[in-house]
Amino acid sequence: MSRNTLLWIILPVTGIVAFIVWLFWPIETRGDPNILNVRPIPSAEPFEDAALEGLVKLTPQNVQDVIASISRPESYLRTYEVILYWNDGSRTETVSVTLSETTLTVNDEQIDIAGKTVSEIDLLSRIPAYESVLDVSVDEIRSADYVTLDGVPYIRVRFNGLMYVHEYFISIESGLLEHALKRLPSGETVYQMILVR
């Protein structure tokens, strides 16, 4: 076999092997997926030790139990900015959500919510349902901790979902998801939700 023929065999095989190694290599070594590389949400600060008093220490093993124990308010008014990113641009939408006992209003559209679950209400609100964290295996939870954003305390949880890495900031005060990110395994952000007010 000639040297040129051998090179034409070795190079494609090497490329395929390199791609497979990259695909299955741990995501943390391909760039930090925790970097908020898009529209910045307020800087996350760790809780001070005094603020942690009375709170359960969060771990990937117990964060699902802590989230399951959170009670949501029966009514609220929130405005979110939702940003979708793709290769050459982004699209931003402001979503105003008002929930009462029987009605959900999303940007002036009223929806009857009788018999709807909180996850269904979130879906109708066009925001993620943070209870989706409860549906993943513990092995898919990457990290869990307490942080503050602009002085507001949050549970921050990062977990693997289908094709994406999710990062949720659940307010300890309101019991609502107030900020969220969704990234590709490469670390590129494709979705962001920011609480406006």
PyMOL commands that set and color helices and strands:
alter all, ss='L'
color gray80, all
select helices_A, chain A and resi 3-24+27-30+63-68+118-125+130-135+138-140
alter helices_A, ss='H'
color red, helices_A
select strands_A, chain A and resi 44-46+76-86+89-99+103-106+109-112+141-149+152-160+165-171+177-183+189-195
alter strands_A, ss='S'
color yellow, strands_A
deselect
rebuild
show_as cartoon
